[in-house]
Amino acid sequence: MSRHPSYGKASKSEKKRNVLKRFERIDILRKIGKWKDGESKKVTGLPKTPVK
């Protein structure tokens, strides 16, 4: 029995996401120099980051 095409392919899960998790955004901010450790522990209000 074959799979229905709507299930997609296995490589589809490797698709680039357009929404980052908080820790991913902080890592990017550290790399570009806009985040200092211990600076802010707020959950909201992080600056925007460029897409990977």
FIVEXDREN-179849 format. One record per residue (C-alpha): residue number from 0; residue in one letter; chain; y, z, x. Coordinates in pm, 1 decimal. Example, Ala and Ser with C-alpha at 12.3 -4.5 7.8 and 13.67 -1.06 7.14 Angstrom:
BEGIN
<node 0 A A <-450.0 780.0 1230.0>>
<node 1 S A <-106.0 714.0 1367.0>>
END
This chain:
BEGIN
<node 0 M A <0.0 0.0 0.0>>
<node 1 S A <342.1 -90.4 138.3>>
<node 2 R A <662.9 109.9 130.3>>
<node 3 H A <948.0 18.8 -99.7>>
<node 4 P A <1243.7 -140.7 89.7>>
<node 5 S A <1484.2 124.7 -40.0>>
<node 6 Y A <1318.1 379.9 189.4>>
<node 7 G A <1454.6 191.1 490.3>>
<node 8 K A <1318.8 179.8 840.9>>
<node 9 A A <1246.7 464.1 1079.5>>
<node 10 S A <1532.0 355.6 1309.1>>
<node 11 K A <1779.5 395.3 1023.0>>
<node 12 S A <1790.6 770.3 1088.5>>
<node 13 E A <1953.4 696.1 1426.6>>
<node 14 K A <2255.6 548.6 1249.5>>
<node 15 K A <2594.6 675.4 1366.0>>
<node 16 R A <2726.9 953.4 1143.8>>
<node 17 N A <3092.9 954.9 1047.5>>
<node 18 V A <3108.6 1330.0 981.5>>
<node 19 L A <3070.1 1574.5 1269.1>>
<node 20 K A <2960.4 1934.2 1251.3>>
<node 21 R A <3203.5 2201.0 1370.6>>
<node 22 F A <3030.1 2259.6 1705.2>>
<node 23 E A <3029.5 1883.3 1772.6>>
<node 24 R A <3402.5 1863.7 1705.5>>
<node 25 I A <3470.0 2160.1 1935.6>>
<node 26 D A <3264.9 1996.3 2213.0>>
<node 27 I A <3473.7 1679.1 2181.8>>
<node 28 L A <3797.3 1879.4 2180.4>>
<node 29 R A <3684.8 2057.8 2499.6>>
<node 30 K A <3615.5 1724.0 2670.0>>
<node 31 I A <3960.6 1586.1 2589.8>>
<node 32 G A <4130.2 1915.4 2682.0>>
<node 33 K A <4260.8 2021.6 2340.4>>
<node 34 W A <4037.5 2330.1 2303.2>>
<node 35 K A <4038.8 2642.0 2516.5>>
<node 36 D A <3760.8 2900.0 2490.4>>
<node 37 G A <3862.5 3200.4 2284.4>>
<node 38 E A <4162.9 3012.8 2145.7>>
<node 39 S A <4089.1 3003.7 1774.6>>
<node 40 K A <3791.8 3118.6 1572.2>>
<node 41 K A <3910.7 2970.4 1241.7>>
<node 42 V A <3659.0 2776.2 1037.2>>
<node 43 T A <3917.7 2541.3 888.4>>
<node 44 G A <4213.8 2362.2 1035.9>>
<node 45 L A <4051.7 2199.0 1339.6>>
<node 46 P A <4242.7 1897.8 1467.3>>
<node 47 K A <4102.8 1551.5 1412.4>>
<node 48 T A <3880.3 1407.2 1682.2>>
<node 49 P A <3806.8 1052.7 1793.4>>
<node 50 V A <3473.1 907.8 1686.6>>
<node 51 K A <3199.3 927.7 1949.8>>
END
